[in-house]
Amino acid sequence: MGSTDRTEAAVVDEGAFSVTRSIAIAAPAAKVWRAITEPEHLSLWFGRTVLDGAGVGTMTFDDHGAVPIRIESIDAPRSVTYRWSNDNALGRMPDEIDEENSTVFTFTLEAEGEGTRLTVVESGFERTSDPIANLESHREGWNIELDKLVALLGGHE
């Protein structure tokens, strides 16, 4: 492996209005899958997550309050896409998903040696109230949140 860090920081693509981060996790894909799809596991590292049987609910953060969230698609155990109305520049969160002012993020899993490569791509920032500010805020957020996931699941490979 050498001395290269296999966990890169999140990267903003202003042209595509997206944020991407890819991390290596020293845990099997099944364990990572539970951590990104099951509310009780998401709540341990991300936001306090509550989802109903249809995959609709909230993710609550101490500094933002309750963010409306919905599972858009799921391809178990490879990828899951969520839509949320998490526009940090608005200063308040709507009670329900705002279709016109929301972003989607997709977690994709790939087996990598004994562990798992997890990639997240969040897009749709061009529809938010302040695209550049939200891109930067979410870039920072993915660095913080995914570092918590790595710590929870046992670190890097």
N, C-alpha and C positions, 0 to 999 in steps of 0.2 A: 504494500500500500504506500510506503514511503512516508514523507512528512507532510503531505498535502492534507488540508482539512477537507473532509468529504461532506461537510455540512456548510453549504453556502448561505450567505445572507439573502434575504428577499431582494428581488430586482424589479424595478418599475420600468415598464415599456410605455412611455407617454404616447407614442404613436398608436398603439393598440389599446390604450387605456386599461392596462392590466398590471397585476402584480403576480410574480411567480417566485416560489421558493421550493427547493428540493433538498431533502435531508435523508441521511442514512440513519436507520434506527436498528440497534442490536436487539431485535425482537422478531419473532415470526410474524408473517403477514396476518394470520388469524387474530393475534393479539392486537396488532395495529388496527385491523378492521373494526374490532369491538371498540377501540378507543376513539374512532372517528364516526361511528354510527350509532352507538347505544347511549342514550341520554345520561345514564348513570356514570358512564365512562367519560363522555364529553365533559361532564360537570366537574370531573377531577382535575382537568387541565385547561379547559377553554372557558366557556361561560356556563353558568348554571342553566342546564338545558332541560326543557319540558316539551315533549312532542306527543300529540294525540295519535290515534291509530292510523290517521291519514298522513302523518308526517308533517303536521302543522303545529307550530307552537312558538316558544320564545327562548332566547338565550340571554341571560341576565348578567351584566357586568357591573361591578361596583361603581365605576366611573361613568357609565353610560345609561344605566337602567336596563329595562327589558327591551330587547331587539326582536321584532317579529322575524320568524324564520320558517322555511318550508323546504322539505326535500323535493327537488325537482326531478331527479332521476337517480336510479341506483342500478348498478351492474355488479352484484355481489360475486366474488369478494375483490373486485378490481377497482371500482370507482363509485363515488357518490357525489352528487351535485346538490348544493343547497342554494336557495335564494334568500337574501335577507335585506331588510330596509335599515341599513346601518350607515347612514349618511352623517358622518361626524361633524360636517360643516353646518348642518341644520341646527344643531344645538338641542334637538329633541327628537325622540323616536316616535314614529306613528304607532297606533295600536294594531294595525294589520299591515301585511305586505303592501307596499306602494309599488305597483307594477311599473310605473313611469319613473320611479326614482329608487331603484334597487340594484344591487349587484348580485352576481352568482359566483360561487367558488366551488371548485371541483377538486376533490382529493383523489389521487390515483396511486395505486400500490403496485410495486414490482418487487418480486423476490430478488435479493441481491446477496449472494453468499449465504451465510447463516441468518442474515437479517432481512430488512425490508427497506426499499427506497420509497419514500413518501414524497409526492410532489403535489403542491397546491397551486392552482391558478385562479385568481379572482379577476373578473372582468365586468364591464358595464359601467365603468366610472364616468364615461362621457355623459351619462344621463343624470349624474348627481349634481348637487347644488354648486359644488366647487371641485371640479375633477382633479386638479393638481394637488390641492390640499388633502383630498380624500385618498388619492394615490399614495401620498407620503405617509399619511396617518396609518393606512392599512399595511403599507410596507413595514413600518415600525411594529405594528400589531402582530403581523405574521412572524416576525423575528422573535418577539416576546412569547407568543402563545406556543409556537412549535418548539422553542427551547424548553418550555414547561413539559411538553409531551415527551421529548427526548429524555428529560430528567426522570419523568414518571416511569417510562418503560425501560430504563436501564442504560441510557447513554448511547454513544456512537459505537459503531462496529470497530 
